[in-house]
Amino acid sequence: MGTGVSQSPVRTNAEASTRFESALALLGPDERSQGEGSQADDLRQLARGFKDLADGEVARARKAPAAATAATAPAALTPTTLPAPKPETIIEGVVQRYALAYSALDPRAVTRVYPSENSQFLQNAFSKLKSQTIRTRQVAITLDPGGQAATVSMVWAVEAVPKVGSTIRAERITTLRMTRTAAGDWHIVDRR
């Protein structure tokens, strides 16, 4: 039965050594009266072997506690160990946030990724809908040579449920023009 509390290797091995020593005491002295190869002799040899292993681990751990800790501790993550995400990955994330903002009927979320979008127009359009789902497919990203602008072409698929009328389903090829800000964020600047 475990207590759920993690013990140090030194303490665990010291306890094991003590238990093997108790087992040796129960088996009695090493007398060859029962003959070599008897069960008691086999148990004694096993107990001695395991006790010696536990004692060796205790001694080794006490000699090099810093080395044992360093070997088991995870390496610290530094900014140099994590590669910067590719611009295409960031741009695709912006496109997904844009589609999710339309799906959520949230004009403020739309203008966070497309600042020049008319939020009043969006508010009016969204107010006429019960729900809307936007899916993007065949997203193709082309970075400009300087890496500060990009063109995204995709299929923009809409399923809108108006408050009055039938569900509307439509797909169209859409092109977004995006630029990188001084802070390194990507924003949509034009949609066609």
Backbone as a ProteinNet text record, in pm:
[ID]
protein_1_A
[PRIMARY]
MGTGVSQSPVRTNAEASTRFESALALLGPDERSQGEGSQADDLRQLARGFKDLADGEVARARKAPAAATAATAPAALTPTTLPAPKPETIIEGVVQRYALAYSALDPRAVTRVYPSENSQFLQNAFSKLKSQTIRTRQVAITLDPGGQAATVSMVWAVEAVPKVGSTIRAERITTLRMTRTAAGDWHIVDRR
[TERTIARY]
83.7	0	87.4	72.8	151.4	77.1	151.5	90.6	64.5	113.5	96.1	204	294.1	400.9	527.6	590.3	713.4	829.5	907.7	1022.2	1149.2	1255.2	1382.3	1441.5	1524.4	1588.2	1673.1	1739.6	1823.5	1737	1625.4	1538.3	1477.4	1431.8	1372.1	1472.5	1594.4	1696.7	1741.2	1747.5	1784	1678.4	1550	1443.4	1451.5	1481.6	1494.9	1609.7	1721.2	1836.1	1798.8	1726.1	1684.3	1592.7	1502.9	1409.9	1483.1	1579.5	1655.8	1740	1790.6	1865.1	1774.6	1648.6	1550.9	1522.3	1510.9	1486.6	1602.1	1725.9	1843	1840.3	1797.9	1790.8	1686.1	1574	1469.9	1515.5	1598.2	1647.1	1751.7	1802.4	1899.2	2039.5	2135.8	2276.1	2301.7	2408.3	2446.9	2517.8	2439.1	2497.7	2477.1	2576.1	2568.8	2509.1	2442	2388.6	2277.1	2207	2097.2	2148.1	2272.4	2330.6	2318.5	2418.7	2418.5	2306.7	2237.5	2128.3	1994	1988.1	1858.9	1779.6	1650.1	1566	1612.5	1647.7	1694.3	1821.7	1910.8	2036.2	2008.4	1915.5	1879.4	1821.2	1731.3	1670.2	1774.4	1868.7	1976.1	2057.9	2093.1	2173	2097.1	1968.7	1888.2	1880.9	1852.6	1839.6	1971.2	2084.7	2216.3	2243.3	2212.1	2235.5	2155	2026	1942.4	1982.6	2025	2071.5	2197	2290.5	2412.1	2379.1	2282.5	2240.7	2183.3	2096.3	2035	2141	2234.7	2342.1	2428.3	2457.2	2537.7	2467.2	2334.4	2257.7	2254.3	2241.3	2240.9	2375.1	2485.7	2619.2	2640.6	2598.7	2617.1	2535.3	2413.1	2326.9	2378.6	2438.2	2488.9	2616.1	2694.6	2818	2790	2686.6	2661.8	2516.2	2468.1	2327.3	2298.7	2393	2370.9	2362.1	2447.3	2445.9	2315.9	2268.1	2143	2026.3	2025.2	1917.9	1922.4	2040.4	2053.6	2011	2038.2	2003.6	1853.6	1781	1637.3	1557.5	1619	1546.2	1532	1414.5	1399.7	1486.1	1532.7	1614.3	1530.1	1589.2	1517.8	1497.6	1376.7	1349.7	1393.2	1468.2	1510.1	1453.5	1447.5	1393.3	1465.9	1592.1	1665.5	1629.4	1566.7	1531.5	1399.4	1317.4	1190.1	1201.1	1178.6	1187.8	1070.3	1096.1	990	893.3	763.1	669	688.8	661.6	673.3	565.8	593	490.9	362.1	375.6	256.8	167	228.2	151.3	74.9	141.2	76.1	-37.2	-11.4	-112.7	-233.9	-209.8	-322.1	-403.3	-336.9	-407	-496.2	-447.1	-527	-650.3	-631.3	-743.8	-848.1	-803	-896.9	-970.6	-899.4	-965.6	-1069	-1038.3	-1130.3	-1258.1	-1242	-1358.2	-1437.5	-1368.6	-1437.3	-1513.5	-1458.1	-1526.3	-1655.8	-1652.9	-1775.5	-1874.2	-1825.2	-1913.2	-1977	-1904.2	-1955.1	-2041.3	-2053.8	-2129.8	-2078.7	-1945.1	-1879.4	-1801.1	-1861	-1791.9	-1659.2	-1650.4	-1523.7	-1412	-1445.5	-1344	-1299.9	-1392.7	-1357.5	-1259.5	-1290.3	-1204.3	-1069.4	-1055.4	-922	-824.4	-875.9	-787.9	-797.4	-906.3	-926	-970.3	-875.1	-907.5	-992.2	-978.9	-1053.9	-1192.8	-1230.5	-1365.3	-1467.4	-1579.1	-1682.4	-1763	-1735	-1799.4	-1948.9	-1991.1	-2134.7	-2210.1	-2151.2	-2211.3	-2221.2	-2112.9	-2113.4	-2221.3	-2230.2	-2330.1	-2470.2	-2497	-2627.2	-2651.5	-2551.9	-2566.1	-2582.3	-2500.9	-2507.3	-2639	-2698.1	-2822.6	-2939.2	-2926.4	-3032.5	-3018.3	-2914.1	-2888.1	-2912.3	-2964.5	-2972	-2834.9	-2772.5	-2639.6	-2571	-2441.4	-2362.1	-2239.5	-2206.2	-2086.1	-2001.1	-1875.5	-1781.4	-1674.6	-1647.2	-1537.5	-1445.7	-1316.6	-1220.9	-1159.3	-1143.8	-1082.2	-982	-891.9	-791.6	-719.5	-676.1	-605	-464.1	-431	-297.8	-238.5	-119.5	-54.8	69.5	78.2	196.1	257.4	379.5	449.9	516.3	510.8	584.2	734	820.1	964.7	1022.5	974.8	1029.1	977	873.7	818.4	731.2	696.1	614.9	468.9	437.5	301	276	147.9	112	-24.4	-45.8	-175.1	-225.6	-351.8	-413.1	-532.9	-533.1	-651	-711	-845.4	-913.4	-1056.6	-1121.3	-1265	-1328.7	-1417.1	-1488.2	-1629.5	-1658.4	-1788.3	-1874.3	-1995.4	-2086.5	-2212.5	-2255	-2388.6	-2451.9	-2547.6	-2610	-2758.1	-2801.7	-2943.2	-3000.8	-3079.6	-3135.7	-3249.8	-3281.9	-3393.6	-3525.6	-3527.7	-3645.9	-3599	-3659.6	-3623.7	-3547.9	-3500	-3432.3	-3281.8	-3219.2	-3073.9	-3008.2	-2903.1	-2829.8	-2693.7	-2663	-2531.4	-2465.2	-2340.4	-2269.1	-2119.3	-2053.5	-1907.1	-1855.1	-1742.9	-1680	-1529.5	-1458.9	-1314.3	-1291.1	-1211.7	-1186.2	-1036.2	-996.3	-855	-839.8	-747.8	-715.9	-577	-560.7	-427.9	-392.1	-274.2	-233.3	-97.8	-76.1	54.1	96.1	226.9	283.2	304.8	262.7	280.2	422.5	457.5	590.7	612.5	503.7	514.6	525	510.9	524	392.3	278.2	146.8	103.3	16.9	-38	-182.4	-219.7	-357	-403.3	-533.2	-593.6	-612.6	-573.3	-589.7	-685.3	-716.9	-808.7	-867.9	-995	-1062.1	-1135.1	-1114.1	-1181.5	-1246.3
-118.6	0	123.8	209	331.7	445.2	540.8	657.1	767.4	752.7	857.7	963.5	952.4	1049.9	992.5	1066.7	1021.7	1029.3	920.6	919	933.4	978.8	993.4	856.4	843	714.6	665.3	756.5	716.1	649.4	714.1	659.6	526.6	518.7	395.2	281.2	305.8	200.3	165.2	263.1	235.1	146.3	174.2	89.7	-51.1	-63.4	-195.6	-273	-205.5	-270.8	-323.2	-242.6	-282.9	-404.3	-407.9	-520.8	-648.8	-634.9	-754.3	-804.8	-711.2	-750.4	-825.8	-780.8	-850.5	-989.3	-1000.6	-1131.4	-1226.3	-1174.4	-1258.1	-1305	-1215.7	-1252.9	-1362.1	-1354.3	-1457	-1591	-1587.1	-1711	-1779.4	-1707	-1764.4	-1758.9	-1809.6	-1805.4	-1893.4	-1858.2	-1929.7	-2057.9	-2156.3	-2285.7	-2379.4	-2454.7	-2545.2	-2679.3	-2684.3	-2811.9	-2861.4	-2764.9	-2806	-2838.1	-2811.1	-2842.9	-2727.9	-2723.3	-2617.4	-2644.8	-2538.2	-2553.5	-2572.3	-2567.8	-2578.8	-2450.3	-2454.6	-2336.5	-2221.5	-2251.4	-2146.3	-2083.2	-2164.5	-2113.5	-2024.5	-2068	-1988.1	-1853.5	-1854.4	-1730.4	-1637.7	-1697.1	-1617.1	-1547.2	-1621.6	-1564.1	-1451	-1473.5	-1368.5	-1244.8	-1265.6	-1153.1	-1076.8	-1148.5	-1084	-1003.1	-1062.6	-995.3	-865.6	-874.1	-754.4	-650.7	-696.7	-602.9	-530.5	-605.9	-544.1	-441.4	-473.2	-377.6	-250.8	-267.4	-151.1	-67.3	-133.2	-59.9	16.7	-44.8	21	144.4	134.7	249.4	362.6	328.1	430.2	503.9	426.3	486.9	576.2	527.4	604.5	734.2	725.5	843.6	946.4	899.7	993.9	1062.7	995.6	1054.7	1163.6	1145.4	1239.8	1284.9	1353.4	1396	1497.4	1584.4	1685.1	1619.6	1519.5	1451.5	1374.1	1310	1234.7	1328.9	1444.4	1541.3	1595.9	1629.5	1684.3	1583	1454.7	1352.1	1331.3	1351.7	1329	1454.7	1571.8	1697.4	1723.8	1772.4	1803.9	1923.9	1923.9	2036.1	2162.6	2271.8	2399.8	2445.6	2493.5	2545	2690.2	2721.6	2859.2	2903.5	3031.9	3078.8	3020.6	2985.6	2932	2787.7	2715.7	2576.4	2562.7	2667.2	2661.4	2735.2	2664.7	2733.3	2829.3	2941.1	3038.6	2977.6	3000.9	2945.1	3009.2	2931.9	2983.7	3088.2	3189.7	3291.2	3228.2	3124.2	3058.6	3000.9	2948.5	2892.6	3003	3116	3229.5	3283.6	3297.9	3349.3	3256.5	3126.9	3032.7	3043.7	3069.8	3090.9	3214	3321.5	3444.5	3416.1	3341.3	3306.8	3227.1	3132.4	3052	3138	3232.2	3322.7	3409.2	3451.9	3531.8	3452.2	3328	3242.6	3214.8	3189.6	3164.8	3287.8	3406	3530.1	3546.7	3515.2	3519.6	3413.6	3295.2	3188.4	3225.2	3298.5	3340.3	3465.5	3523.7	3648.2	3757.7	3770.5	3862.8	3969.4	4088.4	4192.6	4235.1	4240.1	4282.2	4181.9	4053.5	3952.3	3962.5	3996.1	4014.1	4129.4	4242.7	4360.7	4346.3	4249.5	4225.3	4170.1	4093.6	4039.5	4116.8	4193.4	4275.1	4413.4	4495.1	4621.7	4718.6	4718	4815.6	4764.7	4645.6	4594.3	4683.6	4709.5	4798	4722.9	4749.9	4676.6	4706	4827.8	4861.3	4779.5	4767.4	4686.4	4540.4	4489	4351	4330.8	4425.1	4416.2	4406.2	4488.6	4487.8	4353.9	4306.2	4179.3	4061.6	4058	3948.7	3947.3	4064.6	4071.9	4003.7	3980.6	3917	3764.6	3712.3	3568.2	3500.6	3376.6	3292.1	3231.3	3184.9	3123.2	3127.5	3103.3	3101.1	3013.6	2934.3	2851.8	2880.4	2915.2	2942	2832.6	2779.8	2683.5	2732.9	2716.6	2752.9	2624.6	2619.3	2502.9	2549.5	2462.4	2488.2	2621.1	2640.7	2764	2758.6	2860.8	2871.7	3006.3	3002.8	3124.5	3152.2	3276.4	3317.8	3438.5	3420.2	3531.4	3619.2	3749.6	3842.3	3823.2	3861	3840	3897.6	4010.5	4069.9	4004.4	3921.4	3853	3940.4	4061.6	4153.1	4158.3	4088.9	4085.1	3946.9	3912.7	3781.6	3789.6	3697.6	3682.4	3542.9	3536.7	3409.2	3387.7	3276.9	3242.7	3115.7	3107.4	2994.1	2986.5	2877	2864.6	2901.5	3000.9	3050.8	2991.1	2891.4	2823	2871.4	2917	2975.5	2890.9	2866.5	2811.8	2903.5	2985	3084.1	3051.9	3061.7	3040	3175.4	3236.9	3367.8	3355.1	3465	3466	3447.2	3491.7	3473.6	3413.6	3303.7	3243.2	3112.9	3062.5	2933.4	2946.7	2834.7	2828	2862.5	2939.6	2981.1	2911	2845.9	2781.9	2839.7	2880.9	2940.1	2915.2	2906.2	2893.4	2990.5	3053.2	3139	3143	3162.7	3180	3318.3	3324	3449.7	3471.3	3596.4	3632.1	3736.9	3710.5	3805	3860	3987.5	4049.3	4076.7	4035.4	4049.5	4116.7	4188.3	4249.7	4219.7	4227.3	4207.5	4343.2	4354.9	4480.9	4489.6	4605.6	4624.8	4529.1	4492.8	4400	4254.5	4229.4	4093.4	4020.8	4087.2	4026.3	4040.6	3950.5	3957.2	4002.9	4096	4145.9	4141.7	4124.7	4131.7	4278.5	4316.8	4456.9	4470.3	4356.8	4362.7	4224.1	4224.3	4098.7	4115.3	4020.8	4024.1	3890.2
0	0	0	-101.1	-107	-40.2	6.4	70.7	-29.5	-153.3	-253.2	-243.8	-142.4	-125.3	-184.7	-271.1	-335	-235.5	-228.7	-139.2	-220.6	-152.2	-220.8	-247.3	-351.7	-379.3	-262.7	-190.1	-76.6	29.2	62.5	166.7	122.8	0.5	-50.8	-46.9	-94.5	-94.4	46.4	137.2	276.3	341.5	314.5	368.4	311.8	183.4	121.6	186.2	208.7	272.5	410.6	488.9	623.4	617	521.4	509.7	467.9	377.1	339.4	456.7	538	658.5	754.3	769.4	854.9	800	667.3	606	633.9	627.1	657	801.7	893.1	1034.6	1054.4	985.4	997.8	943.6	839	779.7	867.8	964.3	1057.9	1003	1085.5	1044.6	923	857	735.7	774.4	807.4	842.4	725.5	694.9	580.3	618.2	736.1	781.2	691.1	630.5	543.9	403.3	380.4	250.6	153.4	69.3	-31.5	-130.4	-172.3	-268.1	-201.3	-66.4	0.9	-21.8	5.2	-13.4	75.1	201.2	292.5	238.1	185.6	130.4	8.4	-78.2	-195.8	-154.1	-53.7	-6.1	55.5	130.8	191	82.6	-21.6	-130.4	-200.7	-224.8	-287.9	-198.9	-70.9	22.3	32.5	40.8	47.5	-79.4	-194.3	-321.9	-333.2	-296.8	-303.5	-199.6	-81.3	22.7	-25.7	-86.1	-140.2	-249	-336	-440	-377.9	-279.2	-213.2	-142.3	-71.9	-2.7	-102.6	-216.7	-319.9	-375.6	-396.1	-445.7	-343.6	-215.5	-110.3	-110.1	-115.1	-113.1	-235	-351.6	-474.7	-471.5	-423	-417.9	-317.8	-208.1	-108.2	-156.8	-241.5	-292.7	-395.3	-472.9	-581.9	-585.2	-480.1	-483.3	-593.4	-620.3	-723.9	-861.2	-885.2	-1013.3	-1031.1	-923	-931.1	-957.6	-893.5	-913.7	-1055.3	-1103.2	-1237.9	-1343.4	-1317.5	-1415.3	-1424.3	-1313.6	-1316	-1343.6	-1331.5	-1353.3	-1502.7	-1546.7	-1689.4	-1725.9	-1847.6	-1894.4	-1897.5	-1857.3	-1857.3	-2001.1	-2029.2	-2162.9	-2169.1	-2269.1	-2290	-2424	-2446.5	-2573.8	-2694.6	-2679.8	-2794.2	-2823.7	-2727.1	-2752.4	-2825.9	-2827.5	-2896.6	-3029.5	-3139.8	-3268.6	-3285	-3350.4	-3376.9	-3478.1	-3458.6	-3556	-3692.5	-3795.1	-3931.3	-3954.8	-4036.4	-4066.5	-4119.8	-4202.3	-4258.1	-4148.5	-4043.1	-3931.4	-3859.7	-3838.1	-3771.5	-3858.5	-3987.6	-4080.6	-4083	-4089.1	-4089.8	-3960.9	-3849.4	-3722.9	-3727.6	-3790.6	-3804.8	-3891.8	-3999.7	-4088.1	-4009.8	-3928	-3848.7	-3745.8	-3682.3	-3586.7	-3657.2	-3777.9	-3857.9	-3886.1	-3930.8	-3958.7	-3831.1	-3720.4	-3593.1	-3544.7	-3566.4	-3526.4	-3605	-3735	-3814.6	-3766.1	-3734.9	-3686.2	-3552.3	-3468.7	-3337.8	-3346.3	-3465.4	-3485.7	-3392.2	-3388.9	-3295.3	-3372.5	-3393.5	-3471.6	-3410.6	-3277.5	-3214.7	-3242.5	-3239.4	-3269.7	-3415.9	-3504.2	-3645.5	-3660.2	-3596.1	-3612.9	-3542.1	-3454	-3394.6	-3498.2	-3595.5	-3698.8	-3830.2	-3846.8	-3966.6	-3918.1	-3869.7	-3804	-3886.8	-4019.1	-4099.1	-4139.2	-4096.3	-4124.4	-4054.4	-4117.6	-4064.1	-3957.6	-3830.4	-3721.8	-3713	-3749.8	-3747.2	-3852.3	-3971.3	-4076.8	-4031	-3969.7	-3921.4	-3814.8	-3721.1	-3614.3	-3673.9	-3773.8	-3840.6	-3911.3	-3985	-4058.1	-3961.6	-3856.2	-3760.2	-3683.1	-3660.7	-3583.3	-3656.1	-3784.4	-3862.8	-3867.3	-3802	-3806.9	-3672.1	-3679.3	-3558.7	-3532.7	-3641.1	-3629.8	-3765.4	-3761.1	-3883.3	-3859.4	-3958	-3950.5	-4073.1	-4048.7	-4157.9	-4155.8	-4273	-4286.6	-4397.9	-4375.9	-4481	-4534.8	-4665.1	-4728.7	-4832.5	-4866.1	-4969.8	-4946.3	-4822.3	-4786	-4846.4	-4926.1	-4987.4	-4947.8	-4890	-4839	-4923	-4973.2	-5049.1	-4978.7	-4928	-4862.3	-4966.3	-4946.5	-5032.4	-5005.9	-5100.9	-5084	-4954.3	-4909.8	-4786.7	-4659.5	-4672.2	-4555.6	-4467.3	-4513.7	-4433.2	-4479.2	-4587.5	-4638.8	-4698	-4709.6	-4763.1	-4829.6	-4923.8	-4988.5	-4953.7	-4911.3	-4874.4	-4965.4	-5037.3	-5116.4	-5057.6	-5062.5	-4999.8	-5049	-5012.2	-5031.3	-4898	-4900.7	-4782	-4789.8	-4705.1	-4709	-4592.8	-4625.2	-4526.7	-4516.3	-4394.3	-4368.9	-4265.8	-4309.1	-4222.6	-4203.5	-4078.5	-4046.1	-4006.3	-4095.5	-4062.9	-3961.6	-3896.3	-3801.8	-3876.5	-4000.9	-4085.2	-4217.2	-4257.1	-4385.4	-4368.7	-4482.6	-4487.3	-4471	-4438.5	-4425.4	-4559.1	-4552.1	-4671.4	-4669	-4780	-4794.2	-4918.3	-4899.8	-5014.2	-4998.3	-5112.5	-5115.9	-5218.5	-5184	-5284.7	-5261.3	-5370.1	-5361.6	-5301.8	-5197.2	-5126.2	-5118.1	-5134.4	-5122.8	-5012.8	-4921.8	-4815	-4838.4	-4815.7	-4817.6	-4672.2	-4629.6	-4490.4	-4480.5	-4370	-4343.5	-4200.6	-4181.4	-4047.9	-3982.9	-3856	-3782.9	-3729	-3675.8	-3617.1	-3499.5	-3431.5	-3317.2	-3362	-3492.8	-3544.2	-3562.2	-3530.7	-3549.7	-3695.5	-3738.9	-3874	-3867.6	-3959.3	-3968.1	-4112.1	-4127.7	-4259.7	-4295.4	-4417.4	-4460.1	-4578.5	-4644	-4758	-4780.5	-4824.8	-4858.9	-4991.7	-5082.2	-5213	-5242.1
[MASK]
++++++++++++++++++++++++++++++++++++++++++++++++++++++++++++++++++++++++++++++++++++++++++++++++++++++++++++++++++++++++++++++++++++++++++++++++++++++++++++++++++++++++++++++++++++++++++++++++

